[in-house]
Amino acid sequence: MTSGKTSRPQDAEGTSASAEKRKAKPEWADGLRQIYDSVLDEPLPDSFNDLLAKLDDPS
């Protein structure tokens, strides 16, 4: 009689292979970080700076 659970392969330390995959950094993570950093380095558009100046004006 089986319990319906499947056994998962374990490495030398006793952790399952799927647990190791979850801990691993996804392949696309570095690319996403580079895109995010490049957007942060972009200057603000003049129209946005003008809007901020108008909002800061006390009159």
C-alpha positions in Angstrom: 0.0 0.0 0.0 1.4 3.4 -1.0 0.7 6.8 0.6 0.5 8.6 -2.7 3.6 10.6 -1.9 6.5 10.4 -4.3 10.1 10.4 -3.0 12.4 13.2 -4.1 16.0 12.7 -4.9 18.3 14.0 -2.2 21.9 15.3 -2.5 24.8 14.4 -0.2 23.5 16.9 2.4 20.0 15.4 2.5 18.2 18.3 0.8 15.9 17.6 -2.1 16.8 18.7 -5.6 13.7 20.9 -5.9 14.6 22.8 -2.7 18.0 23.5 -4.3 16.4 24.9 -7.4 14.2 27.2 -5.3 17.3 28.6 -3.5 19.2 29.1 -6.8 19.1 32.6 -8.3 17.0 32.6 -11.5 19.0 33.1 -14.7 17.1 36.3 -15.6 17.6 38.0 -12.2 20.9 39.6 -13.2 19.4 41.0 -16.4 16.4 42.4 -14.6 18.7 44.0 -12.0 20.8 45.7 -14.8 17.6 47.1 -16.4 16.4 48.4 -13.1 19.7 50.0 -12.3 19.9 51.6 -15.8 16.4 53.2 -15.3 17.5 54.6 -12.0 20.5 56.2 -13.7 18.4 58.0 -16.3 17.9 61.7 -15.8 14.4 63.1 -15.1 12.6 64.6 -18.1 12.5 68.4 -18.2 8.7 68.3 -18.1 8.8 66.3 -14.8 11.3 68.7 -13.3 9.1 71.6 -14.3 6.1 69.9 -12.6 8.1 69.3 -9.4 9.2 73.0 -9.4 5.5 74.1 -9.7 4.5 71.9 -6.9 7.3 73.3 -4.7 6.2 76.9 -5.5 4.4 78.3 -2.4 2.2 80.7 -4.4 
